[in-house]
């Protein structure tokens, strides 16, 4: 467990492209009724096929149960299986819950509920991953169209593999994806509700809640919005850096104090910073081309502001919540860049470069996760 496997990598790429193909085909059966996006029966069937591919992929993967948990060099998934099968009894100590010192209450409750009728961890996976995959496909149906293809390949594998490494974060991500869908429709109360549910699965989802403030502020920027947004991001990032000592005092009171001293490098965050910078640079173009999706730039800019805290306290889970909005922004940046070049060959070249960057990012992300227990996928060749 934890060794790179070329067959496994190949399988991941095949799953990514297979699901992408199904979703792109489904977009050919879109119907708009009173401005609302709907799918014909063929489109719904294709989305059902995408669900079956992804859920089958999630449920049958291998987890090496040796060395047994708890011991050194065990992976997170071994811990989740152990706690589920042994019937975790964390109880309901509200003081510990409020101070972030106990397993998240909603995830704990879901574990107890499933444990009432089964101890089979694959059934456990099926239920939890079904929730996540459905939320992922709902997000895709709300944000993706048949033109926006530059970011779709990593959608169905990178985020899913993160979920296969950490179930609590996977469930929190599921609710965050729904939250972004509600934010697109300007249903703020439902956005807040979804984030509260996400916090019930992983406390770090609390950092997604201020995204609604970022979006509301972004909408009020008016003229020179790009310049104003850049100024706000720079100032807010400096303030976040200054606030690190205060944040350290707060984190010392929680279970996340174990991460203090495990700093991340700026180089490791450059993909996120570059995406935010590109989004801000093309903000005016996106406002004209995608008036219903420009709010994603404000979300990604907010994610960038959190960089000092993410680096100082190794809270890498925060970036996971904003992964799909980042991919959408990258996709829109590439399409805006295409509009600025002349000639079909030049436009195709931009598309190829954009797709290649996404493909390489996907490969790198999967490679970096090899130590999390996702390789080999099965016991034998793959």
C-alpha positions as CSV (number, residue, x, y, z in Angstrom):
1,X,0.0,0.0,0.0
2,X,1.3,3.4,-0.9
3,X,3.5,2.5,-3.9
4,X,2.9,4.0,-7.3
5,X,1.2,1.7,-9.7
6,X,1.0,2.5,-13.5
7,X,-2.0,0.2,-14.0
8,X,-3.9,1.9,-11.2
9,X,-3.0,5.3,-12.7
10,X,-4.2,4.1,-16.1
11,X,-7.5,2.9,-14.5
12,X,-8.1,6.3,-12.9
13,X,-7.6,8.1,-16.2
14,X,-10.0,5.7,-17.9
15,X,-12.6,6.2,-15.3
16,X,-12.2,10.0,-15.6
17,X,-12.6,10.0,-19.3
18,X,-15.4,7.4,-19.3
19,X,-17.5,9.5,-16.9
20,X,-16.7,12.7,-18.8
21,X,-17.9,11.1,-22.0
22,X,-21.2,10.1,-20.4
23,X,-21.8,13.6,-18.9
24,X,-20.9,15.3,-22.2
25,X,-23.3,13.0,-24.1
26,X,-26.0,13.8,-21.5
27,X,-25.7,17.5,-22.3
28,X,-27.0,16.8,-25.8
29,X,-30.4,16.0,-24.3
30,X,-30.8,19.2,-22.3
31,X,-34.2,21.0,-22.4
32,X,-34.9,24.4,-21.0
33,X,-38.4,25.1,-19.6
34,X,-39.0,28.6,-18.4
35,X,-35.3,29.2,-18.2
36,X,-34.8,26.1,-16.0
37,X,-32.3,23.4,-17.2
38,X,-33.9,19.9,-17.5
39,X,-32.8,16.6,-19.0
40,X,-34.7,14.4,-21.4
41,X,-35.0,10.7,-20.5
42,X,-31.8,9.9,-22.5
43,X,-29.8,12.5,-20.5
44,X,-31.1,11.1,-17.2
45,X,-30.1,7.6,-18.3
46,X,-26.6,8.8,-19.1
47,X,-26.3,10.4,-15.7
48,X,-27.5,7.2,-14.1
49,X,-24.8,5.3,-16.0
50,X,-22.2,7.8,-14.7
51,X,-23.4,7.2,-11.2
52,X,-23.2,3.4,-11.6
53,X,-19.6,3.7,-13.0
54,X,-18.4,5.9,-10.1
55,X,-20.2,4.1,-7.3
56,X,-18.9,0.7,-8.6
57,X,-15.4,2.2,-8.8
58,X,-15.7,3.5,-5.2
59,X,-17.1,0.4,-3.6
60,X,-14.9,-2.4,-4.9
61,X,-11.5,-0.8,-4.3
62,X,-9.0,-2.5,-2.1
63,X,-7.9,-1.5,1.4
64,X,-5.0,-3.3,2.9
65,X,-6.0,-3.9,6.5
66,X,-2.5,-4.7,7.7
67,X,-1.0,-3.4,9.9
68,X,-4.2,-3.3,11.8
69,X,-5.5,-0.1,13.3
70,X,-4.5,1.3,15.7
71,X,-0.8,1.2,14.9
72,X,1.9,3.2,13.1
73,X,1.7,3.6,9.3
74,X,-2.0,2.9,9.1
75,X,-4.1,5.0,6.7
76,X,-7.2,7.0,7.4
77,X,-9.6,4.5,5.7
78,X,-8.4,1.8,8.0
79,X,-9.4,4.0,10.9
80,X,-12.8,4.6,9.5
81,X,-13.5,0.9,8.9
82,X,-12.2,0.1,12.4
83,X,-14.5,2.7,14.1
84,X,-17.5,1.7,12.0
85,X,-17.1,-2.1,12.6
86,X,-16.3,-1.7,16.3
87,X,-19.2,0.7,16.8
88,X,-17.6,4.0,17.7
89,X,-19.0,5.3,21.0
90,X,-17.9,8.9,21.1
91,X,-21.1,10.0,22.8
92,X,-22.6,13.5,22.7
93,X,-20.3,15.7,24.7
94,X,-21.6,19.1,23.5
95,X,-18.7,20.9,25.1
96,X,-16.2,18.9,23.1
97,X,-18.4,19.3,19.9
98,X,-18.6,23.1,20.3
99,X,-14.9,23.4,20.9
100,X,-14.0,21.1,17.9
101,X,-12.5,18.4,20.2
102,X,-14.7,15.4,19.2
103,X,-15.7,13.5,16.0
104,X,-18.2,15.6,14.1
105,X,-21.8,14.9,15.3
106,X,-23.5,14.4,11.9
107,X,-20.9,12.0,10.6
108,X,-20.9,10.2,14.0
109,X,-24.7,9.9,13.8
110,X,-24.6,8.5,10.2
111,X,-22.1,5.9,11.3
112,X,-24.3,4.8,14.2
113,X,-27.4,4.6,12.0
114,X,-25.7,2.5,9.3
115,X,-24.2,0.3,12.0
116,X,-27.7,-0.6,13.3
117,X,-28.3,-2.9,10.3
118,X,-24.9,-3.8,9.0
119,X,-21.2,-4.2,9.9
120,X,-20.1,-4.7,6.2
121,X,-17.9,-1.8,5.4
122,X,-18.6,-2.1,1.6
123,X,-22.3,-1.4,2.3
124,X,-21.1,1.5,4.5
125,X,-19.1,2.8,1.6
126,X,-22.0,2.3,-0.8
127,X,-24.2,4.5,1.3
128,X,-21.7,7.3,1.9
129,X,-20.2,7.3,-1.6
130,X,-23.7,7.3,-3.1
131,X,-24.4,10.6,-1.3
132,X,-21.2,12.1,-2.5
133,X,-21.5,10.9,-6.1
134,X,-25.0,12.1,-6.4
135,X,-24.0,15.6,-5.1
136,X,-21.1,15.6,-7.5
137,X,-23.3,14.9,-10.4
138,X,-25.9,17.4,-9.3
139,X,-23.1,20.0,-9.2
140,X,-21.9,19.0,-12.7
141,X,-25.4,19.2,-14.1
142,X,-25.8,22.7,-12.7
143,X,-22.4,24.1,-13.8
144,X,-21.3,22.1,-16.8
145,X,-22.3,22.5,-20.5
146,X,-21.0,20.8,-23.6
147,X,-18.7,23.7,-24.4
148,X,-17.0,23.9,-21.1
149,X,-14.7,20.9,-21.4
150,X,-11.3,22.1,-20.2
151,X,-11.8,21.3,-16.6
152,X,-14.2,18.3,-16.7
153,X,-11.7,15.5,-16.9
154,X,-10.4,15.8,-13.3
155,X,-13.9,16.3,-11.9
156,X,-14.7,12.7,-11.5
157,X,-11.4,11.3,-10.3
158,X,-9.3,13.8,-8.3
159,X,-12.1,14.9,-5.9
160,X,-13.4,11.3,-5.7
161,X,-10.0,9.9,-4.8
162,X,-9.7,12.6,-2.0
163,X,-13.0,11.3,-0.8
164,X,-11.7,7.7,-0.9
165,X,-8.9,8.7,1.4
166,X,-11.0,10.6,4.0
167,X,-14.7,9.9,4.5
168,X,-15.5,12.8,6.8
169,X,-14.1,15.3,4.3
170,X,-15.9,13.4,1.5
171,X,-19.2,13.9,3.2
172,X,-18.5,17.5,4.0
173,X,-17.5,18.1,0.3
174,X,-20.9,16.6,-0.8
175,X,-22.8,19.2,1.2
176,X,-20.5,22.0,0.0
177,X,-21.2,21.1,-3.6
178,X,-24.9,21.4,-3.0
179,X,-24.2,24.7,-1.2
180,X,-22.5,26.1,-4.3
181,X,-25.5,25.1,-6.4
182,X,-27.8,27.0,-4.0
183,X,-25.5,30.0,-4.1
184,X,-25.7,30.0,-7.8
185,X,-29.5,30.2,-7.5
186,X,-29.1,32.9,-4.8
187,X,-30.8,30.7,-2.2
188,X,-28.7,32.0,0.7
189,X,-30.5,30.3,3.5
190,X,-30.1,26.9,1.9
191,X,-26.4,27.6,1.3
192,X,-25.9,28.3,5.0
193,X,-27.9,25.2,5.9
194,X,-25.7,23.0,3.6
195,X,-22.5,24.4,5.2
196,X,-23.8,23.7,8.7
197,X,-24.4,20.1,7.6
198,X,-20.9,20.0,6.1
199,X,-19.5,21.2,9.4
200,X,-21.4,18.3,11.0
201,X,-19.2,16.0,8.9
202,X,-15.9,18.0,9.1
203,X,-15.3,21.1,11.2
204,X,-13.0,22.7,8.6
205,X,-16.0,23.3,6.4
206,X,-16.6,26.4,8.6
207,X,-14.1,28.2,6.4
208,X,-16.6,27.8,3.4
209,X,-19.3,29.8,5.2
210,X,-17.7,33.3,4.6
211,X,-17.7,32.6,0.9
212,X,-21.2,34.0,0.8
213,X,-19.9,37.3,2.2
214,X,-17.2,37.3,-0.5
215,X,-19.8,36.7,-3.2
216,X,-22.1,39.5,-1.9
217,X,-19.2,41.9,-1.6
218,X,-18.0,41.0,-5.1
219,X,-21.4,41.7,-6.6
220,X,-21.3,45.3,-5.2
221,X,-17.8,46.2,-6.7
222,X,-19.3,48.1,-9.6
223,X,-16.9,49.9,-11.9
224,X,-13.2,48.8,-11.9
225,X,-14.3,45.6,-10.3
226,X,-11.1,43.8,-11.3
227,X,-8.8,46.4,-9.8
228,X,-11.0,46.6,-6.6
229,X,-11.0,42.8,-6.2
230,X,-7.3,42.6,-6.6
231,X,-6.8,45.3,-4.0
232,X,-9.2,43.6,-1.6
233,X,-7.5,40.2,-2.0
234,X,-4.0,41.7,-1.4
235,X,-5.1,43.6,1.7
236,X,-7.2,40.7,3.1
237,X,-4.3,38.3,2.6
238,X,-1.9,40.6,4.6
239,X,-4.5,40.8,7.4
240,X,-4.9,37.0,7.4
241,X,-1.1,36.7,7.7
242,X,-1.1,39.2,10.7
243,X,-4.0,37.2,12.3
244,X,-1.9,34.0,12.5
245,X,-0.9,34.4,16.1
246,X,-4.6,34.8,17.1
247,X,-5.6,31.8,15.0
248,X,-2.8,29.8,16.7
249,X,-4.4,30.5,20.2
250,X,-7.8,29.3,18.9
251,X,-6.5,26.1,17.3
252,X,-4.6,25.2,20.5
253,X,-8.0,24.7,22.1
254,X,-9.2,22.2,19.5
255,X,-8.2,18.7,18.3
256,X,-6.5,20.3,15.3
257,X,-3.6,21.4,17.6
258,X,-1.7,18.3,16.5
259,X,-1.2,20.0,13.1
260,X,0.7,23.0,14.6
261,X,4.2,23.1,13.3
262,X,3.4,21.1,10.1
263,X,3.6,24.1,7.7
264,X,3.0,23.9,4.0
265,X,5.1,25.7,1.4
266,X,3.9,28.5,-0.9
267,X,5.1,26.5,-3.9
268,X,2.5,23.9,-3.0
269,X,-0.2,26.5,-3.1
270,X,0.8,28.2,-6.3
271,X,-1.8,26.3,-8.4
272,X,-4.5,27.8,-6.3
273,X,-2.9,31.3,-6.2
274,X,-2.4,31.2,-10.0
275,X,-6.0,30.2,-10.6
276,X,-7.2,33.1,-8.4
277,X,-4.9,35.5,-10.2
278,X,-6.1,34.4,-13.7
279,X,-9.7,34.6,-12.5
280,X,-9.2,38.2,-11.4
281,X,-7.3,39.1,-14.6
282,X,-10.2,37.9,-16.8
283,X,-13.0,38.9,-14.4
284,X,-14.4,41.6,-16.8
285,X,-14.5,39.1,-19.7
286,X,-16.2,36.5,-17.5
287,X,-18.8,39.0,-16.3
288,X,-19.9,39.5,-19.9
289,X,-19.5,35.9,-21.1
290,X,-20.8,34.1,-18.0
291,X,-22.9,36.5,-16.0
292,X,-24.4,33.7,-13.9
293,X,-21.0,32.1,-13.0
294,X,-18.7,35.1,-12.3
295,X,-19.5,34.6,-8.6
296,X,-17.1,31.6,-8.7
297,X,-14.2,34.0,-9.2
298,X,-15.1,35.7,-5.8
299,X,-15.2,32.3,-4.2
300,X,-11.7,31.4,-5.6
301,X,-10.4,34.8,-4.6
302,X,-11.6,34.2,-1.0
303,X,-9.9,30.8,-1.1
304,X,-6.7,32.6,-2.0
305,X,-7.1,35.0,0.9
306,X,-7.0,31.9,3.2
307,X,-3.5,30.9,1.9
308,X,-1.5,32.2,4.9
309,X,-3.7,30.2,7.3
310,X,-3.6,27.1,5.1
311,X,0.2,27.2,4.9
312,X,0.8,28.0,8.6
313,X,-1.5,25.3,10.0
314,X,-1.5,22.7,7.2
315,X,-5.3,22.9,6.8
316,X,-5.1,21.5,3.3
317,X,-8.7,20.3,3.5
318,X,-9.9,23.9,2.9
319,X,-8.6,23.8,-0.6
320,X,-10.5,20.6,-1.2
321,X,-13.8,22.4,-0.7
322,X,-13.0,24.9,-3.4
323,X,-11.5,22.4,-5.9
324,X,-14.5,22.3,-8.3
325,X,-15.1,26.1,-8.3
326,X,-11.4,26.5,-9.1
327,X,-11.6,24.0,-12.0
328,X,-14.7,25.9,-13.3
329,X,-12.8,29.2,-13.1
330,X,-9.8,27.7,-14.9
331,X,-12.2,26.5,-17.6
332,X,-13.7,29.9,-18.1
333,X,-10.3,31.6,-18.2
334,X,-9.3,29.3,-21.1
335,X,-12.5,30.1,-23.0
336,X,-12.0,33.8,-22.5
337,X,-8.4,33.5,-23.6
338,X,-9.7,31.7,-26.8
339,X,-11.9,34.7,-27.5
340,X,-8.8,37.0,-27.5
341,X,-6.8,35.1,-30.1
342,X,-7.6,35.1,-33.8
343,X,-7.8,32.1,-36.1
344,X,-9.2,28.7,-35.5
345,X,-5.8,27.1,-35.3
346,X,-4.8,29.5,-32.5
347,X,-8.1,28.8,-30.6
348,X,-7.5,25.1,-30.9
349,X,-4.0,25.5,-29.6
350,X,-5.2,27.4,-26.6
351,X,-7.8,24.6,-26.0
352,X,-5.1,21.9,-26.3
353,X,-2.8,23.7,-23.9
354,X,-5.6,24.2,-21.4
355,X,-6.6,20.6,-21.6
356,X,-3.0,19.4,-21.3
357,X,-2.5,21.6,-18.1
358,X,-5.7,20.0,-16.6
359,X,-4.5,16.5,-17.6
360,X,-1.1,17.0,-16.0
361,X,-2.6,18.5,-12.9
362,X,-4.9,15.5,-12.6
363,X,-1.9,13.1,-13.0
364,X,0.2,15.1,-10.4
365,X,-2.7,15.1,-7.9
366,X,-3.2,11.4,-8.2
367,X,0.5,10.8,-7.9
368,X,0.7,12.9,-4.7
369,X,-2.1,10.7,-3.2
370,X,-0.3,7.4,-3.7
371,X,0.6,7.2,0.0
372,X,-3.0,7.6,1.1
373,X,-3.9,4.0,0.3
374,X,-5.4,4.5,-3.2
375,X,-2.8,2.3,-4.9
376,X,-2.9,-0.5,-5.8
377,X,-6.7,-0.2,-6.6
378,X,-7.2,-4.0,-6.3
379,X,-5.0,-6.7,-4.7
380,X,-3.5,-7.9,-7.9
381,X,-2.4,-6.1,-11.1
382,X,-4.3,-2.9,-10.7
